[in-house]
Amino acid sequence: MSELFTQFKNSYVYGKNYLIVAPTGSGKTHIAKYLLNEEKGIVVYTSPLKALSREVYKATKRKAKYVDSDVYEDDLRYLSAEALLTTYEKFDSAIRHDYSWLKNISLIIIDEIHNVESDRGLGIENIVLWAKENSVPIIGLSATVGNVEEYKQWLNAELIKVEKRKVPLHECIAFPYIIKCYDNNKIIPIEKRRLKNTKLDLLLGVLSYILSLGKNALVFVRSRNSAETLAETLRKFSIPALPYHSGLPYDVRDKVIESFMKGEVKVLVSTTALGQGVNLPVYATVFYDVSLPDSDDKGEFKGWRDLSVAEFKQIAGRAGRPGFDQEGMAIVITETIKEMDKVVKTYFSSFLAKSEGVSFKLENLTLGVISWFNKREEEVEELIGKGSFTFKGKEVKPAIEYLVKQNLVEKKETLRLTPLGKAVALSYIDVSALNGFPVNVQDFNPLDVVYSSPAVLQSLRGCEEGKELIERWVNGGDIASLCLKLSAKDIDDVISNARWIAFALYRVLRALNHPKAKEALEFYERVKYGLPKEGIEMVKAGLSRDEAKKLLQLNIKSVDEACIMKDILNIDVIECRKFHEELRRFVNENYGKEIDQNDPRVEILKRFGIITETGWKKYGK
C-alpha cells in the first residue's frame, strides 16, 4: 500500500472535497479505483483520455458503465450502473441534458484536474459548478497542479500532497557521449557508433544502456510520422521497437501495449498519446524531441512549439512505476551545450506547471451553466463569478447579455435557454460556431457548411480533398484514394467531426423552424451511415453498410425490393416477411416476360419500383 493511499484512507471522510497532488506513479489512480468500488450511489470518474477511463473501468468491480460515444449523443438518458467512467465532456453533456439519474450521484472523481487550465477546461468548469450547487463531493487528482492553494480554494478541498515519488525519478540529459543526471550528479558513459546523425547515435547509446539493464523505454517524438520512421530505424539496429500514436486503430494500439507489457517489445516510440494517465511498466522515458506541432484554426501546420512544463512532467512521469522498478529515468537527448542549458532551465529547475491560458470563452461556460441552472440573473452571475476557476472575479453580465442578443438565452423571472440555445448547448458547439451556420440564408448546401466548420477542417490536417472525401462518403463511395497522408484513424476522426457538426446544424435549424431542417437531418443520417438516402433505410432494417452498398450497386433501392428479387439476383439479405414470398414467386416466373397489367401483384411491384412504365426494371451485376 502506497504512502499516498495510506494518507488518503486515514484522512478520508465522505462528503468532503479532496485535492490530491502527487507525482505520477504514486498511486492516485489506485485511490480512484478504491472509491469507485467502495462508495455507495453512483460514482462518476472523468478523465481527459478515453484510454485512461477504459483502463480504470476494467479495474472496477461494481456494475460500471464506460462511455466513449460522441459528446452530443443523447445516449445516457437511462443509467442503471453504479459507476460511470467517461471523459470530462461526455459527463458535462449528461449534465446539460439534465438526466434524472444525476440526483443519485454520490461522488465525482476528476483525474488530471489541472486540465482546467487547458482547452479541456470547459467541461471541468461546468462539472465542478454543478457539483458545488448540488452538494456532490469532488475528488481532484493531479501530478502537475501549479498553484496548489488556488486549486484548494476553488474546490473548497482538503489537500493531500506527496512531494516525493515512491519510485525516484532521475532527470537526465544525454550529451555526446554521456548521460548526466541532475538529481544525483551521476554520469553514465554511453556507446558511440560514430554515425553521421549525432542525435540518433545518442539515442542508440541511451537505449543500449537501458536494454543492458534488462529494462525498457518509452521514446517521445513530436509527430506520428516521426514515431513510425524512428521505430523502423531502431529495428534496423536490432532494437525491438514499435510505434504508438493516436492515428493507429484502437485494436492495433491494444496489441502494441500488450506486446510491451509481455516484454516482447522493449521500446515504444510514441507521441503524446501515452503522455497522460495510462499506466505502463516503463523504466525510462527518453525525449528524442521536446516539441509538438502547432496548427491554426483550419488545421494547417504553422510550426513547432516547445512542450510546456506540465506536458514534460506528464510524459516524464510515466517512468519508474511502483511494483516494477526501484527507480526511473527521464532522459532528454541534446546535441549542443545551448540546447542542454535550455532543457535544464526550462524543465528540470521547475516542478510546477505554468498556466497556458484557456481557449474557451465565458459565454460558452455561461450557456452550459444556464442549461441546468435556471435561476435569476444575479444568481447565475454569483455562481460563475465566485465558483469558477478560470473566470473567478470576472464580470459575467456581458456574457449573459451576449447570449440574450444571440437569441440563445431569454430573460424572464429566471434565465432560460431558448430552443436555439438548447440546440447549441446540447450539441456542445462553441457559441461562435453559429456565425458559420447559415441561419439567415434560405438556400445552401449542408455539405458546404459541414466541410467549412473549424472542427472538420482541423481534423483534415491540411488535406485539400476533404470536401470530396465527405461527399463520396455520404454517397457510399470509395474514399481510399483521398487524403492519403491521413491514417485510417484520422479519417474516422474526420467523419466523426462531420457527423457532429451535421447533427448540430440540424438541431439549430430545427430550433429556428428553418425550411432546410429536414434536409440537414437527411444529410446528418447520410454522414452517420455513409450512404445515400435509399441505403439508410436498408441499414436501419438490419443490413451492414457494405451489404447496403452491394444492393445499391445492383440498383436495388429498398429491403422489400431485395427480398422480392433475391432469387433472380442471387443475393442474401436479412429475413424477409411472408408477403414477399408470393411476390418473389411471381417475379421468378415472369421476370422479363409480358405481364397482365390488371394483375394486383403488378400494382404492388410498381410501388416497389420493380416494374416501371416501360416494363421490368433492369438491374446491375
N, C-alpha and C positions, 0 to 999 in steps of 0.2 A: 504494500500500500504506500503510495507516494506521500511525501511531506505535504503537498498541496491538498490532496484528498483528505488526509487526516485533519488538517487545519480547517477545511471546509466542514467536515462532519461534526467537528467539535463546536463550530460556530453557528451552524445552520439552524434557523428557526423558520418554519413555514410562515409565509405572509410577509416576510421582509424581502427587500430588494438587495441583490448582491452584485458587486462588480469584482470579477476575478481576473487579476492581471498576473500572468506568469509566463515565463519563456516557453517556447514551443517544446513539446516533449515532456512537460512537467505533469501532465495528467488532467488538463482542462476537459478534454473530450470524455475522459472517464467519468468526470462529475456529471456531464450531460447524460451519459448513458445510465448512470445511477438514478438520476432524478426521473428520467423517462420511465424507468421500471418500477420506481418506488412510490411516486406521488399519486394520489387519487385524482379523479376528474380527468379532463382532457389536458395533457401536457403537450405544448407546441414547441418544436425545435426548428429554428430557422438559421440558415447559413447562406453564404454567398454562392456556394457551389452545389449543383445537383449531386456531384460525385461525393461530396462530404456528407450531405444529408442522407444519401443512399448508404454510405458506409456506416453511419450511426444507426440507420434503420435496421440494418442486418443484425446489429447487436441488441436490438430492443426485443424483450421477451413478451411484453404485453401485446394486446391486439393493436397493431400500429398500421398507419397508412402513410406510405411515401408517395408524394405527388410531384411529378415533373412536367405536367401538362402546361399548355400555353397560359400565360398570365390572365388573358382576357376571357378565358373559357369559364362558363358558369357550370362547373362540374363538381363543386363541393357542397352543393345545397344539402345533401344528406350525408352525414358522417356518423358512423357507428363505432369508429375506432376510439381507443383510449389514449392514443398518441398520434400526433400529426407531425410529419417531418417534410420540410419543403424549403424553398428559397424565401428571402425577405419579401420579394414582390408578389409571390403567389399567396402568401398569407395576408399581405396588405390588400390584395384583391378580394380575399374572403371577407375582410373587414368592410370593404367598400360595398360588397353585396349584402352585408348585414344579415348573415345567415343566423338562423335561430340557435344553432348549437354553440355559437360563440359565448353564450351566457354560461356554458358549462366548463369553460376553460379555467383551469386552476393554476397554471404556471406557464410562462413564456421564457424560453431559453434563446438568447440571441448570440450566436457564435460570431467571432471576428467583428465585434461591435464597433471597432474603430472605423469600419467602413461607412459609418455615418458621415465621415468627412470626405467621402469619395462620391463618385457618380452613382453609387448604390444607396446613397443616404436617404432618398425619398421614402422608400419602403420602411426603413428602420425608424425614421422620424414618426411616420403615421402609426406604426405598431406601438411605439413607446407612448405616444399621446393617448392612443386608445386604451392601453393598459393602465395608464395613470387614471384616466377618467372612470374606468370600470374596476379599479382597485384590484387588478390582477398583478401578482408579484412577477418581477423580472429578474432573470439571472443573465448578466452580461459577461461574455468571455472574450479575452484578447491577450495577445502577447506583445502588441505594439501600440498601446494607448499612449498618446502624447502627454497631455495634461491630465494626470490622474484625478486631481482634485476637481477639475471641471466636469469630468465624467461622473464622478461620485455625486456631486451636487445635482447634476442633470437627472440622474436616476434616483436620487434620494436613497442611496445604497450604502450598505456596509462594505468596506473594502477588504478583500482578502488578496494579499500580494506576496508573491515569492520572487525575490530578486535573482536568486541563484538557481540555475538549472540543476536538475538531479544528475544529469549526464553533462559534464563540462563540454563547452563548445569552443574550440580553439579557432580564432580568427587569424587567417594567414594570407601571405602574399607569395605567389610563385614568381620568381625573378631569375634570370639566367645565372646559374643553374642550381638554385636552391629553393626550398620552402622556408619562409621565415614567419613564425607565429608570434603575434604581438602581445598575447596574454601571458605567455610563459617564456618568451625570448628564445624559444627553441629554434634551431636551424638544422634543416634536413637536406643533405645533398641529393640531387636527382639525376637520373641518367640523361646523357646528352647524345642524340643521334646525328647531330650536325646537319639537320635538314635546312633547306633554304628558308622554309616557313618557320621562323623562330617561335611564333605563338603555338603552332601545332606541336613543335618539338617540345616545348614546355609542358603542354597538356599530356603528351605521351609519357613524359618523365614523371609527372604527378600521378597519372593513372597506374603506371608500372609500380610506383612506390605503394600506392593504396592496395593494388592487387597482390603485391608481395606480402602484405599483412594478412591476406585472406579476407579482405574487406571488399565493399562495393561502393559505388559513387553515382551521384546524380549530377550530370553536367548541364548547366544552364546556358542556353543560347538565345539569341534575340528574335529569331523567326522560325517558322515552320520549315522553310526551305533549308535553313542552317541546320536544323535538327536532323533532317533526312540526310543531307550531304555529309555532315560530320560523323554521324553514326556509321555510314557506309565507309568513310575513310578510316575510322577506328578499326573496323572489322578487317580492313586490308593489312593492318598492323597487328592482327591476331588478338585484338581486344574484343571480347563478346559484348557488343553494344547494340541497342535498338533505339529508334526514335520514339518520342511520345509528345503529342500535341493535340489540340482541340480539333484539328482538321481530320483526325482519324476517326473512323466509325467507333461507336461505343464497344462493340464486340471485339474489335482489334485492340483497343486500349485495355480492355479487361484481360485479354490474352497476354499483352505485354507486361502488365502488372503481375499476372500470375507467374510468368516466366522469371521475373525479377525476384518475386517472393520465394520461389523454389530454388533460386541460385543458379538457374540455367543461363541467365543473363546477368552480367556483373556491372554493367554501366547503362544507365538510361540517359539519353540526350534529349532534353526537354525544354519546352518554352515555359511560360508561367502557368501552364495548365496544371502543373504539380506544385505550384507555389503556395497555395493556401489550403491548410487543413488536412489533406489526405495523408493518412498515417502509413508510412513505409519504413522498413528497417534499413535506413541509409546511414552509412558511416561518414561519408563526406559529400558535401555539396561543392562543386567546382564551377566557378563563374568563368566561362570562356568569354562571355560578354557581360557588360553591366549597362546595357541599353535596351530599349524597346522601340518598335516602330511607332511613329506618330502619324495620324491621318486627320484630314479635315472632315467637315460635315457630310461630304459626299463619299467618304471612304477612300479618297485619293491619298496616297502616301505623300507626306510632306517632309520627311526626315526622321532622324532618330533622337530620342530623348533619353536622358540618364534615368536609371532606376531611382525611385525615391528611397529614402532611408527605410520607410515601412516595408516597401516591396523587397528590398535587400534582406532585411531581417526576417521576413516571412520565408523567403527561399532558403536563406542560410540555416534557419531553424529547423529545416527538415532533417538535418544531420544529427546523429547522436541520440538514438531513441532508447528510452529505458527498456530493459529486458533483452536488448540486443547487443549493446556496446557499453564500454566503460567511459568512452569519450567520443566526441565527434569533431569533424574539421570542416570549416568553411574556407575555401581557398580561392583566391582571385588571381587569374592569370594576367600578368602585366609584363610589358616588354621594355619599358623605359622608366627611368627614375621619376620623371614628371608624372607619368601615369600611376606609378606606385604611390607617390605622395598624395595624389588626388583621391585615390581609393581609400587610403588610410584616414585622411582628414574628413572625407565625406561619410564613410560608413563605419569605420572602426572607432572613431572618437565620439560617436553619438549613439546612444542606445535608444533614445526616444524618437518616435516617428514625428515628422513635421506635418502640419496641416497643409493639404494641397488645394484647399478650396473646394467648392461644390459646383456641380453643373446643373442642378435643378433649381427652379425658381420658387419663390414664396407663393406665387399664385397656384402652382401645382400642389404644394402641400396643403394650402388653404382649401382647395377644391376637394382633395382627398379627405380632409377632416370634416368638412360640411356634409360629405356623403353619409356619415354615420352620426354626426353631432349637430342635430337640428335645434340649436339654441339661439338666443338673442345675439346680435352682432357683438356687443361688448363681451359676452361670454366666450365667443369664438376668439376674439382678439386676446383675451386674457389667457385662454388655454394655450394658444400658439406662442404668444409673446413671453409667457413665463415658463412654458413646458418644453419648448423646442430647444434642441442643442444648437442648431445652425442659425436660427433666427431669434434667439433669446434677446429681448430688449428692443427688437425691431418693430417698427410701426406696421401693423397688419391691415389697417383700414384701407390703404391704397390698393392692396391686393384684392380685398373684398370688392372695392369699387370697380376695379378692372373686370372682375368676374361678372359683376352685375351688368356692366356695359357690354360685355360679350354675350349676354343672354345665357350665361352658364349658372347663375345664381339669382334667385329672386328674394327680395326683402319684403317680409310681412311682419308678423309679430316675431317670427324667428327667421333665420336664414335657411333656405332650402335650395336643393338643386332643381333647375328647370329640366324638362325632358332632354334638352341638348346637353346640359351639364352632367346629367346622369350618364348619357351616352359616352361622353368624353371620360368621365371618371372610371366607369366600368370597363371601358376599352383600354384603359391605362396608357393613354397617349398624352403627350405634352400639350398644354393648352395652346401653345403657339402653333401646333400642327394644324389647327383649324384654318390658319392662313393659307395652307396648301390644299385645303378641301374646297371644291367649287360650290359652296353653299348658296351662292347668289347667281349661279350660272345654270341655265336650263339644259344646255346640250353639251355633253362632254363624254369622253371615253374613260370608264373606270380603270382600264389598263394604264392610261397615261398618269392618272392620279397616284395609283399604287406604285408604279415604277419610279416616279419622281420623288417619292417620300424619302426623307433622310434615313429612316431605318433600313429601307431596301437598298438605297444607294451605298450606304456604308457596308452592308453585308456583301455587296457585289465586289468590293475591294478593287474598284477601278475597272472592272470588266465592262467594255463598251457594248457588249452583246446582251446586256441584261434585259432590255425590253423584249427582244426576240426570244430570249430564254423563257420568260414568263408567258409570252404569247403562245409559244409552242407547247408549253406545259399544260395550259388550260384547254388546249385543243387535243390533248392526248398524244402529242407528237414526240419525236426523239430529241432529247436535249444534250446527248453525249458529246456532240461536236462543238458545243458552245462553251465559252468561258473555261477554256482548257487549263488555265492556271489555278482554278478553284478545285479543291478536293471534293469528294462526294459529300463530306460533312458540311463544307462551305455551301454547296448547292442546296442541301437540306435547310441551312440557315436562311438562304435567300427565299426559298419557298415558304418557310415558316414566317418570316417577316412580311412577305407579300400577303400571306393569309391573315396575319394580324391586322395590317393596315386595311385590307379589303373589308374585313369584318367591322373595323372601326368606322370606315366610310359608310357602310350600310347602316350602322347604328345611328350615326349622326344624321344621315339623310332621312331615316325613318322618324327620328325625333322632330325633324323640321317638316314632316309631311311632304318631302320633296318628290316630284314625279319620277325621279331616277332611282328611288329607293329600291324598287323591285329589281331593276336591272343590276344594281350594286349587290343585292343579295345573290342573284344568279351568278354574278362574277365571283363573289366570295366562294360559293359552292364549287365553281369550276377550279378555283385555286386550291381549295381543300382536297378535292378528289383528283385533280389533274386530268379532267375530261370535259368534253363539250356537254351540253345540256342532256342529250339523249343518253350518254354514258352514265351520268349521275344517277338517273333512275335505276339503272342496272346495278350499280354499286349498292344503292340503298336496298335493293331487293336481295342482296347477299353475294353478288359476284365480286371478285377482286378487280383491281384496276386493269391488270393485264388481261383478264378474261373479258372485261368490257371492251377493251381496245380491240381484241380479236374480233368480237362481234361487230363492232363499228366498221372494221376493215372489210367485213363481209357485207356491209351495207344494211345491217340489222339495227333497228332503232329502238327496240324495246325487248324486255324479257318475254312478253307474250308472243312477239314475233319469233323470238329464238325458240320457244317451246313448240310452236306450230311447225317451224321449218327445220327442226333438229335432225330429222331423218334424211331429208333432201340434202342438207348441207353437211351432214355428218359432224354435228357439234354436240358437245356435252355441256349442259347447263345445270342450274340448280333444279331441285324437284319442281316439276310442273303440276298445274292444277288439273282436275278431272275434265273440265270443259275443253282443255286444249286437245285432249285425245281424239275426239270426233273430228275437230278441225284438222288435226295432223293427218288422220286417215284420208280425209277428203283431199288434202293437198298432195299426199303421196300418190293418190290415184289419178289426179287431174292436172298436176303442175305441168305447164307448157301446152296444155290442150285447150280446145274451145270449151266454154262452160255455159251453163244456163244462168243467165243474169237474174232470173227470178228465184233462184235457189237462195233461201235465207242465209245459208252459210257464206255465200258470196258477199253479202252485205257486211257481215261481220269481218271477213277477211279484208274488205275495203277499209274498214275502220282501223285495222291494224297496219294498213299500207302494203299488204301482201299482193293485193290486186289493185291496179290503178285504172285510170280512164282508158289507157291504151292496152291494158291486158295484164299478164302476170309480171310482177316486179322482177328485175334482173339482179342477181347477187354476185358479189365478188368471190374470189377464191383465196 
